[in-house]
Amino acid sequence: MSWNHTRQIGQAQVHSLTDGQFRLDGGAMFGSVPRVLWERAAPADDLNRIRLRINPLLIQLGGENILVETGFWDQGGEKFEGMYALDRDETVFRGLDRLGLTPGDIHLVINTHLHFDHAGRNVTLLGDPTFPNARYVVQKQELHDALHTHERSRASYVPAYIEPIRDAGLFDVVDGEHELRPGLSVLPLPGHNLGQQGVVLRSEGQTLVYVADLIPTLAHAPLPYIMGYDLYPVTTLETRKAHLGAWFEQNATICTPHDPDAPFARLHENPKGGFTLKADR
C-alpha cells in the first residue's frame, strides 16, 4: 500500500510516513478502561490484539529534511515479529524513496523516545547509523533511562540500535524544551516514560504537534484512556491536562505515532469533558 500523506504547515511541508502495521494487546493499550468501551474504536482480533501502525513524520523546513521517529526494529527475528504480528506492508524507506530521498538526505532525526517501535531503525542491519549525515536528537533523561533499564522498562529498549549512535557521537542530547530550528521545537511529554518528547512545528500562524505516545492513537484522546504500558500513568494524565487545551485553542494539527488509519487529526471538545480526536482528511 501507499501511505504517504502531505500537509503544508506554513513554510514547512510535512509528510506522514509509515513503517508498517503491528498489533498489541488491547487491554494493555487502554489500561483500566473496560474493553466494552475501547473496542468500539479499536476492534480486537481473537488474541485480543488491536491494529496499530508505525507513523514516522518527515518535516521539510528551511532546506532540511527532518525525520521524526525512524521505525520498528528490524532485527528481532521471526518469533519477535510474530509476537507483534508485524506486517511490513510499507516501510519508511519506500516512503522516502517516493519523495525522491535516500537515508543520506536526512539532516536531522528526532527520537521522541528510544523504544524499539519508535527508534528501532536508528541503525542498519550492520549496526551503522541508518541516516549517516544526520544528528539524532534525544532527551537527556531518555538516553540515561535507555542505558540504565529496570524490570519494567527493559523489554522496550534494545542496546543494538542505541549504543552505536552514542558511540559514534551522533546524539544531540537536550534537556527540556528546546528549539532545534526556527519554528521547530521539542517539548517534554513525560508519562509513558520520563524522557519522552513531542515535536512542535509553528509556521505562519499554523501549529502541528507530533504527540508521541502521550496519545498513541485517535482513540486514546479521552483523558482516562491511558496505556497500561505507561510507567507513570498519573504523570501522563497531568501532561495531557497541561497541553491539550492549548493545542485545541491553537487548532493544532495533531499527529499520533500509532493510529492505523489517520495521519492527521484535530482536537474537538468532548461535551462530557476533555477532548476527542477526529481525523483531519
C-alpha positions in Angstrom: 0.0 0.0 0.0 1.0 3.6 -0.3 0.5 5.6 2.9 2.3 8.9 2.3 0.2 11.9 3.2 1.3 15.5 2.9 0.3 18.8 4.7 1.6 22.3 4.3 2.2 23.9 7.6 3.2 27.5 6.8 6.6 27.3 5.1 7.0 23.6 6.0 6.0 20.5 4.1 5.1 17.7 6.4 4.8 14.1 5.2 3.3 11.3 7.3 5.2 8.1 6.5 4.8 4.6 7.8 6.9 1.6 8.7 4.2 -1.0 8.6 1.5 -2.4 10.9 1.7 -4.3 14.1 -0.6 -5.5 16.9 -0.6 -5.1 20.7 -2.9 -6.4 23.4 -6.0 -4.1 23.6 -6.2 -4.3 27.4 -2.6 -3.2 27.7 -3.2 -0.4 25.2 -6.1 1.0 27.1 -5.1 0.3 30.7 -8.0 0.5 33.2 -10.6 1.3 30.5 -13.0 -1.7 30.0 -13.0 -3.4 26.7 -16.7 -2.7 26.2 -15.7 0.9 25.8 -12.4 0.8 23.9 -13.4 -1.9 21.4 -15.9 0.4 19.7 -13.0 2.4 18.3 -10.3 -0.3 18.2 -11.7 -3.8 17.4 -9.6 -6.6 18.7 -8.6 -9.9 17.0 -9.1 -13.3 18.5 -6.0 -12.8 20.6 -7.3 -9.5 22.0 -4.8 -7.5 19.9 -5.7 -4.3 18.2 -4.3 -3.0 14.9 -1.7 -0.2 15.1 0.7 1.4 12.7 4.2 2.9 12.9 4.0 6.5 11.7 7.2 8.5 11.4 7.0 12.1 10.2 9.2 13.9 7.7 9.4 17.7 8.0 10.9 19.7 5.2 11.8 23.1 6.5 14.4 25.6 5.6 16.0 23.3 3.0 16.4 20.5 5.5 14.9 17.0 5.8 14.0 16.3 9.4 12.7 12.8 10.3 10.7 12.3 13.5 11.0 8.6 14.5 12.9 6.0 12.5 10.7 3.0 12.6 10.2 -0.5 14.1 13.3 -2.6 15.0 14.1 -4.9 12.1 16.4 -7.4 13.8 14.1 -9.0 16.3 13.7 -12.2 14.3 10.7 -14.3 13.3 9.5 -15.1 16.8 9.7 -11.4 17.8 7.9 -10.2 14.7 5.2 -12.9 15.1 4.5 -11.8 18.7 3.7 -8.3 17.4 2.1 -9.5 14.2 4.4 -7.1 12.3 3.3 -6.5 8.8 5.8 -4.5 6.6 3.1 -3.6 4.1 5.1 -0.4 3.8 8.5 0.9 5.0 9.9 4.3 5.9 12.5 3.8 3.2 9.9 3.3 0.4 8.1 6.4 1.7 11.3 8.4 1.4 12.0 7.0 -2.0 8.7 8.2 -3.3 9.7 11.6 -2.2 12.9 11.3 -4.1 15.0 10.9 -0.9 17.5 8.5 0.5 18.6 8.0 4.1 21.7 10.1 3.3 19.4 13.1 2.6 18.1 13.3 6.2 19.8 16.1 8.1 18.2 15.6 11.5 16.5 12.7 13.3 14.3 13.4 16.3 13.8 10.4 18.6 10.7 11.1 20.7 11.9 8.2 22.8 14.1 5.1 22.3 11.6 2.3 22.3 12.0 -0.4 19.6 8.9 0.6 17.7 10.0 4.3 17.5 13.7 4.3 17.2 14.4 0.7 16.0 15.6 1.8 12.6 18.3 4.1 14.0 20.9 1.7 12.7 21.2 -0.6 9.7 21.5 -4.4 9.8 25.3 -3.9 10.0 24.9 -1.7 13.1 25.9 1.5 11.2 23.8 4.7 11.5 20.9 4.4 9.1 21.0 8.2 8.4 24.7 8.8 8.2 24.5 12.6 7.7 22.1 13.2 10.5 22.3 14.2 14.1 19.9 12.3 16.4 18.1 14.4 19.0 17.1 12.8 22.3 16.3 14.0 25.8 19.0 13.6 28.4 16.6 11.7 30.7 15.6 9.3 27.9 19.1 8.4 26.9 20.0 7.8 30.6 17.0 5.6 31.1 17.5 3.6 27.9 21.0 2.8 29.0 20.0 2.0 32.6 16.9 -0.1 32.3 14.9 -1.9 35.0 12.5 -4.8 35.1 9.5 -2.7 33.8 11.4 -0.9 31.0 14.0 -3.5 29.8 11.8 -5.1 27.1 11.2 -1.8 25.4 14.9 -0.9 24.7 17.4 -2.7 22.6 21.1 -1.6 23.0 21.9 -2.6 19.4 20.2 0.5 17.9 21.1 2.9 20.8 24.8 2.2 21.6 26.1 2.6 18.1 24.6 6.1 17.8 26.0 7.0 21.2 29.4 5.5 20.4 29.6 7.5 17.1 28.8 10.7 19.0 25.7 11.3 16.9 23.3 12.0 19.7 22.4 15.7 20.3 21.3 15.4 23.9 18.8 18.1 25.0 17.4 18.7 28.5 13.8 20.0 28.4 12.1 22.2 25.9 14.5 23.2 23.1 14.2 25.0 19.8 16.1 23.0 17.1 15.3 25.3 14.2 13.3 28.5 14.0 9.7 27.3 14.5 10.7 23.7 15.3 11.0 22.6 18.9 11.0 19.6 21.1 8.7 19.5 24.2 9.0 17.1 27.1 5.8 15.0 27.4 6.5 12.7 30.3 4.3 9.8 31.5 4.8 7.0 29.1 8.3 7.3 30.3 10.1 10.2 31.9 12.2 11.3 28.9 9.6 11.3 26.2 9.4 14.4 24.0 7.0 15.6 21.4 7.7 17.8 18.4 6.1 21.2 17.8 6.2 22.9 14.5 4.9 26.5 14.2 5.0 28.5 10.9 2.9 31.4 9.6 0.3 31.1 12.4 -0.2 27.3 12.0 0.8 24.6 14.5 1.5 20.9 14.2 2.3 18.7 17.1 3.7 15.1 17.0 2.5 13.9 20.3 4.5 10.6 20.6 2.9 8.1 23.0 1.2 10.7 25.1 -1.7 9.9 22.7 -0.8 6.8 20.7 -3.9 6.8 18.5 -7.0 8.9 18.0 -9.0 6.6 20.3 -6.7 7.5 23.2 -7.7 11.2 23.3 -10.1 10.9 26.3 -8.2 11.7 29.5 -8.6 8.4 31.2 -7.6 6.4 28.1 -4.1 5.8 29.3 -1.9 2.8 28.3 -1.0 0.1 30.8 2.4 0.4 29.2 2.9 3.9 30.7 5.4 3.8 33.5 3.9 6.9 35.1 0.2 7.0 34.2 -0.8 9.8 36.6 2.0 11.9 35.0 0.5 11.1 31.6 -2.8 12.5 32.8 -1.1 15.6 34.2 0.8 16.1 30.9 -2.4 15.8 28.9 -4.2 18.3 31.1 -1.2 20.7 30.7 -1.2 20.8 26.9 -4.4 19.6 25.3 -6.3 22.8 26.0 -3.6 25.0 24.4 -3.4 22.7 21.4 -7.1 22.9 21.0 -7.1 26.7 21.2 -4.3 26.8 18.6 -6.3 24.5 16.3 -3.2 22.4 16.0 -2.8 19.6 13.6 -2.1 16.5 15.7 0.0 13.6 14.5 -0.1 10.4 16.6 2.6 7.7 16.3 0.3 4.6 16.0 -3.1 5.4 14.6 -3.7 2.8 11.9 -5.8 5.0 9.7 -5.5 8.7 10.3 -2.2 10.5 9.7 -3.5 13.9 10.8 -6.2 14.9 13.3 -7.7 17.8 15.2 -8.9 18.1 18.8 -12.6 18.6 19.5 -14.2 19.4 22.8 -16.0 16.5 24.4 -19.4 17.5 25.9 -18.6 15.2 28.8 -15.3 16.9 29.5 -11.8 16.8 27.9 -11.3 16.3 24.2 -11.7 13.8 21.4 -9.5 13.5 18.3 -11.0 13.3 14.8 -9.3 12.6 11.6 -8.5 15.7 9.5 -8.6 14.5 6.0 
